[in-house]
Structure formats: C-alpha cells, structure tokens
Amino acid sequence: MSTPAVLTSTVLSASAAAQLAADHAAAVHERTAAHLARRARGEKHPVEDFLHTYYPFTPGQLSTWHPGAGVVVQADDHGSAFLSELAGRKWYRAVDPARASAAVPLVRASPTSEAGSPPQAAPASAAAVTVDLASWRTARGDGALFIRDLLARTLEREGTFGCFGLHEWAMVYKQSPDEVRHDQVPLRLTHAQTDTVVESHRVRCSHFDAFRFFTPEARPLNELAPTRDTMQEMEQPGCLHGGMDLYKWAMKLGPIVPSDVTLAAFDLARDIRTLDMEASPYDVRDWGYGVVAIETTAGKAEYVRRQRGFADRGNEIRRRLITAIDTALADEAAALDTGC
C-alpha cells in the first residue's frame, strides 16, 4: 500500500510540548484542587461538584495534555522523556520525522527564551509522535460525525434567550422540602412562591437532559417536548445546558482536540454552572455566590446578558471542535497518517 500524503501540519518540539503540558496541568490543578480537597473530606458543593459528577470525567483526565489532530511533536535536545511518554499513550504513534518536518519549521518551547533569540530548528532526524488518526477514526469516527452534526446544526441557529433558567425551578415544582434534589441548600423563596414563579412564566426548555429532571407536575407546563432523538433539531446556542455540554463533547473527542480548547470548554461550563445556580430557586450565597432573581425584571435582564456572552463563547468553541473533527476525519490520502 502506498504511503498517504502528509497534511500540512504544525510541528512542535518535544520541549515546547512538555512546557505546554506542564502549564495545562497547572491550570487544571488550579481549577480542581478545591474540589479534590472537598471530596477527600467527604464534603459536597452545590455548584462546583456538578461538572465532576454529572459528567464522567476526572480532573486527572482533564489534566492530560493533547496537542490535537494535525500536530506532530518532534524530539529536540531537551524533551526526550516527554516524547517517550506521549508515544506510549493510547491513540498516539511514532511517525517518520522527515515527512513530519516537511510541513512547517519546528520551534522550541519559547521563541524568546534564549535572550530574545528566534525559534530554532530541531534535528530533522529526530523521532516524532502524533495522534494515530487511522486508529482513532476506526474507533471514534461514527461518534465524531454525530458530534460534528450536532455542533454544526447548533451554529446555524439563532440563540433563544427567553428561558430565564426556569428549568431549575421546574425541577422543584410542587415538591415538598424532603424531595428537593439539593436538600442541603435552602430555597430563596417559600415552596409556594417558587411554584408561583413557574406558573407565572412560559416554560420553554429545549434541552432533554434538563427537561428529563422536571417534576411530573412540571413536565406538562413545558411548551416543548425535547427527547434524546430530537437533540439535533432542538439544540440552540442560547441553551445553558448545551453550552456546558461542550465540555463533554471535547472530552469525548479526546486526543484530536487541543487541550486549550478543552480547557476553554471546561471554563465555559464552570461559568455557566455558576449562573445556573445563581438564577435557580436555591440560595447559594453561603457558598460565596450571588443571586440572579429571574422573577424580577432586573434579574431577567442580567440573566440574558450573561446568557448571550456564553452563547458567543460557546459558538467559538463549537467552531474549534468542528475544525478538530474535520482534521481527524480527513480523507486518508490527505490525512496526517504515515501508515503504509
């Protein structure tokens, strides 16, 4: 079998990659250390635990750095240990460095690290490692196509900004105090007042993974009827749960997604979760959060303002995830894959 052509790629020195990996691990630690400490003590957190319990990914998985599809990591004088570790991971393979280095010049960890000196070329004969796209496509290609279609369809739609986070209110509608999901967190209003908020608003939740937690009494109040099968038709950029799910999609796509994109998705999900709970019927002020009183005109305006910002951030992440998928699913003749 002939050797496939090499896709124009980014070539990164092993020392540069090692530094990026260390920086990424430090950034993840900064974001997750408090959660890990609480977990070790058996403590719960009504806001931050969600990203680590609802989504099946550990801080350790998040901290694992990936260069992304279309990137070759090539040995230099200082990164051999990291390159060996990368080569031993699932979904990675060694490639012909001569073919890999033909794409663009290799640079070291910092273009100005040596008294402002310019980037230096690495030895052309050094070993190189990249994502094993052929194996990844075989195992994950169908799932990636589903994710891509969902992301692309969502990008094509206008965001909807009139839900005001009522999904959280619908999850406690007509419940008694001992039935409330976050029983360690008090409600801002009485149960009767909380029910009145739901009954006095239009409930238009388009996200199945939020709708499925509605109480039986609240489900008929929703003007929409999202299901798992209608996700492709109903997902829209303004949905907070859809924005949080970008973290899930980035993690499921794994090594083809550059870790800076995955971390951006995690940060977006964390910020969305904050609004989700601040605008909920729960009172999270004892945990250092504010209140977005969506039952008021001012609260609605604040909710929509932040919601629009999340939609913009989410769409940028969607575009970058689509780029990663397209690179990984490129035709064999053009993909960065040096199999024979």
N, C-alpha and C positions, 0 to 999 in steps of 0.2 A: 504494500500500500504506500502511495506517495505521501511525503510529509506535507501537512497542510501549511498554507501561507500564514505568516505571523501578522496578527492585527497590530496596527500602530499602538504602541503601549507606553506606559510610564515605567521607567526603570529606576528603582530606588536602591540605594546602597543598604547593606545589612546594618551598618551603624546608624544610618538615618532611621531605618525601620525600628531598630531596637530603642532608639530615643522616643519615637512616636508611640511605641508600645508602652514604654515606661510612663510617658506623660498621660496616656489614656488610662492606664491602671490607676495612676494617682488621682485622676479626675473622677473615676468611678468610685474609688475609695472615699473621696471627699463627699460624694453624694449618698453613699450607702453605709458608711461606718456607724452612724447613729442607729440605723435600722438593725444592723447586725448586733450592736451592743444591747439594744432593747430585746431582741429575740433571745439572746443569751440569758437575759434576766427574766424572761417569760412575760415581758410587758407588751401590751398592744398599743397601736397608734391608729386612730380612726382615719387619718388622712394618708400617711406615708406607707402604711402596710399594704395598701391596695395594689400597688404596682408589683409587689413581691409575692402576693398571694393569689390575686386574680389571674395574673399572667404567670405561666410556668417556667420562669427564667430566674436563675440565681444571680446574685452580684458577681460571683466568680465567672459565670458565662458572659455577663456583660463586660467584665474587665478584660476578657481575651481580645486582643487587638487583631484586626484583619485589614490588609491593605486594600482589598476589594478586587473584583474582576478586572482584568486588563492591566494589572500591576505586576511587574517582575521584581523580586528582591534579590539582589546580586551581591555576592561576597565582596568585602573590601578588607583592609588590614585590621579592622577592629570589631567586626560584627560576626565572626565565625560561629560563636556559641549561639547567638540568637538565630542565625540562619539554620543551624542544625536543629534547633528546637522547632522552628517553623516547618522545616522539611518533614519532621516526624508527625505532624498533626494530620488528622483526618481532613480530606479534601485538598491536600497540598501535594505537589510533586516537584521533583527536580526537572529543570529544562536545560536545553543547550544554551550556554551563556552567549555564544557567538551570535546565535539567532536572536536571543532576547535583547542583547545590547545594540542591535542594529536599529532599534526604534528611536530612542532619544538618549541623550547623554545621561550617564549616571551621576548623581550628586551625593555628597556626604551629608551628615546629619544637619549641619548648619552652614548655609552659604557664607556666613561671615564669622565662623567660629575661629578661624585662624587669622586674627588681626585684620579682618576685612578681606581676606583673600577670596578669590572667586571659587565656585564649585570645582572639584577635582574629579577627573575621570577615574573609574575603578579599573582594575585589570580585566582585560577582555576575556581572559581565560578562566576567570573565577567561576565558581559554581553559582547557580541561580535557582530560585524557587518561586513558584506561582500557584495560584489556585488551580486544581485539577478540574477544569471546566467540563471535560468529557464525562468524568465520573459524576460530577455534580449534576449535570444535565440529566443523566440517566436516572439518578435517584430523586431529584427535586424538580425536574423540568416542568412536569404537569402542574404541580402546586404553584410554581413560579408564574405560570401562564394565568392561573386563576387570580393570583395576587395582582399581576400586571393589569388584567382586565378590570378588576375592581378599582385600582388606583386611577387608571385612565378614564373610566366612566365617571368617577367622582370628580376628576379635574374638569370634565366637560360641563358639569352642572354648576349653577349658581348656588351659593350658600343660602341656607334658610336660617334666619336669625330671630325667630319669634317663639321659640320653645321655652325660653327662660328657665331651663333646668328643672322643669316640672316632673321629670322622670323620677328624681329622688323623692319628691313629695308623693308621687303615685305609689312608691314602694312602701309607704307607711299609711296610706289612706285606709281609714276605718279600722286601723289596728289598735289593740289595747297596749298599754305600756310594756307588758311582758312579751309581746310579739314583735316589737321593733327590732330590726336587724342589728343596729349599733346600740345595744342596750346599755352600754357603759357611757353613752353620750346623751346628754339631755336634749330635748327639743326646745327650739326658741319660743314656740308658741304652745298653747294647750293643744291637746289632740283634736278637740272640736274646731279650734281656729285653724289648725293645719288642714283638716278636712275641708273647711270653707275655702281655703286658698285653692285647693284642687278644683272644687266645684264652681268657683267663680272665674276660672280661666279655661281657655281652649287648650286641650292636651293634644299635642301633635308630635309624638315621638316616633322617629323613623328608624331607630336602631334596635334590632331584635335583641341584642344582648343587654339592652337596658329594659326594653319592653317585657322581656320574659320574667323580670323580677317584680313587675307590678302586682299589687294585691289583686285577688279575684274581683273585688268590688271596683277597682280602678281600671281594669282592662277594657270594659265596655265604654269607658269615657274617652279612650284614645281614638282620635279621628282616623288614625292609620292602623294598619294591621301588619306590621313587619314580620317576616318569617326568615328563617335561615336561607331559604331558597330565593327570596326576593332581595337579598342583600345587594346584588349587583345593580338592581333597578332603583334602590331607595337610598343608597349611601350618598351623602352630600357634604361639602366641605365645612359647613357650619356646625355639624354634629360633634359635640364634645367627645362622645364615646368613639366615634370614627377617628377623631384626632388622636386619642390615646392609643387606639389600635395600631397606629403607625409604628409604635414601638414593637408590638407583636409581629407585624409583618417584617420589619427589619431583622429581628432576631430569628424568625423562621427562615429567612433567606440566607442567613449565616454568613459564610466567608466571602460571598460575592459583594457584600455591602461594605464600603469603607467604614471603619469604626467611628469616624467623626459624624457620619450620617446617623448611625445607630444611637450615638450619644445625644445628638440633637433631637432624635425621636423620643428618647427617654426624658430629656429635659422638658420637651413639649408635654409629654404625658403627665409629668410631675406638676407642671404649672396648671394644666387643665384639671387635674385632680383637686388642686387647691381651690379653684373656682367652683368645681363640682360640689365640694363640701361647704364652702362659704355661702353658696347660694341655696343650699339644701335646707330642710327644716331643722337640721341639727345645729346646736350651738357649740362651735369648736373654738371659742375664744380662750378657753382654758389651755388650749394647746398652742396659743400664740397666733391664731388666725383671726381674720376679720369677719364681717357679716356683709353679705350682699343680699339685701332684703328684697327679693324679687316680687314680693306682694305690693311693693311701692313703685311709684313712677321712677324715682331716682335709682332704685335698685335695678329695675329693668334696664335703664339706660347704661348703668355700669356693667351689667351682665353682657349686653350686646356689644359694648365697646371692647371688652376683653375677648369675647367670642370671635369677633371679626379679626382681631390680631392673631388668635390661634388658627383661624382658617387660613390666613396668609402664610403663617409658618408651616402649617400642615401641607399646603399645596407645594411649597418649595421642597419639602421632604418627599412628597409623592413624586415630584419630577426627578429627584435624585435616585429614588428607588427604581423608577422605571428605567433610568439610564443604566443602572447596575444590572437589572434584569436583561435589558436588551444586549448589553455587552456579553453577559453569560450565555445567552441563548442564540448568539450569533451563529450563522451558518458555519459548518465545520471547515469549509475552505477558507474562511476569513477569521476564525476564532483564534485566540491566543492559546494554542494547544499544539505541542510539538510531538504528539504521538506518531507512531509510524504504522 
